[in-house]
Amino acid sequence: MCGIIGIVGKKPVNQPLYDGLLVLQHRGQDAAGIVTSDGATFYMHKNNGLVQDVFQTRHMRNLVGNVGIGHVRYPTAGSSSAAEAQPFYVNSPFGIVLGHNGNLTNSEQLKREMFRQDLRHINTSSDSEVLLNVLAHEIESTARSVVLDVDMIFNAVAGVHKRVKGAYGVVAMIANYGLLAFRDPNGIRPLVIGQQKTELGIEHIVASESVALDVLGFTLVRDVAPGEAIFIDMDGNFHARQCAEHPQLTPCIFEYVYLARPDSVIDGVSVYQTRLHMGESLAEKIHREWRHLDIDVVIPIPDTSRPSALQLANALNLTYREGFIKNRYIGRTFIMPGQALRQKSVRQKLNPIGMEFKGKNVLLVDDSIVRGTTSQRIVQMAREAGANKVFFASAAPPVRYPNVYGIDMPSRDELLATNRTDEQICREIGADALIYQDLDALVRDIQLSNPDIAQFDCSCFDGKYVTGDITEAYLAAIEAARSDGDRRKKPANSSTQMDLNLVGSEQQEEETPA
């Protein structure tokens, strides 16, 4: 899971890109990067860390130009080295920079093809660099001359779709040509288009979520369709084409459960409205199957579950209270690097208000239960605060399978619900009762806002992978290669930050003090 943004403006885009990345920070807290262009020259700065820490005034001054892309990274493949911060750059056949949200499921095969057939060298373990080199090779193969045109660019994207499997939302820039964006043929990861009218002309934006458009004053036009590519040249001329042979919209259902901000609209669906519907469905299940529970108060686990918890309380005519205070300076524990740090951060992140728990039967509502680290610790905190009984409700179904499309659920051994019954999970987290949302109810909750979405990628819940290439051997391989500890080991150069001016085929790298 990462956040991407691209802007073709009439004025410098460094500040809008920075502001856009700030509101996409929830999609990645590991690294951030921006590349801008004034034509043939790229200006880059990227480093590990939060957006506000990576970019200082001196960096922003160097990011000149009216076209640019930005990226916030949460790694699910590769390492946490600053060398793998995005965007990535290649200088052949044209200068190209690329930022990627998602995960390629055939990246190892593509790496072999890069080396043996395409004669390209991959410098990092990131699948995003693989994707960039596939795009560069396809552009080189389709280019009929040293001058690119829109048809060549779209033909290259069609070639990418034929070779690449998995989930990918992409923003890229081609030196002296413009901004390219495209989405995988299943539309697993989100990507939206916006416009803004200015006195100098129309500006265009693409981003992972519509909230980035809102804060920058852009109007949401539509989503990038599955398999579609859009290209906006340096003068702001907009082009779009379907580049996949058999596109079908199957968005990741976990975007609506947890990943996206509630104020975003994805594929025509309000994330906030969906979470309200999730609370209603959960209330119906409790009324139908758990009426014997003597619930005094409903308390959400902040922040994602608030809409669901509030709607659940209203539907059951129960008291709703804020029982936990959240430390705003602790990141999202779900995407923190390593199990030990997640466990430590839960107590730092949340602190209970004793009066809301003491002597009460409490229903805690969370968006989901993945590893169980947070759930177990929160139940314990509720008991320590004096709760009589602690019931736990998940607005999502049990997470039983790895997600291979860009969410950090790589190992079945880490997933609390794998090979456990609901009763066993309840005992594991220490609750007096555990209520899960039903998958068919969750699907209906989203389709209420957009009935045209016929199916979703629900692989983390049902084990059905929409790309059709995920086998038991593949899952075993990624579990062996991406154990939680090994995946997050940082090499010695992880503090390196980069300021690059990339001109034509020359790449100049300057290390600046952190």
Helices and strands as residue ranges (DSSP letters): E 3-8, H 14-23, G 25-27, E 31-37, E 41-48, H 51-54, H 57-62, E 67-73, G 82-84, E 88-90, E 96-104, H 107-113, I 114-118, H 127-142, H 150-163, E 166-174, E 178-183, E 192-198, E 201-207, H 210-216, E 219-223, E 228-233, E 238-242, H 254-254, I 255-259, E 265-266, E 269-270, H 271-289, E 297-300, H 306-316, E 319-320, E 324-326, G 333-335, H 339-349, E 350-352, G 354-356, E 361-366, H 373-384, E 389-394, G 412-414, H 422-429, E 433-436, H 439-447, H 459-462, H 472-481, H 484-487, E 498-503, E 506-511
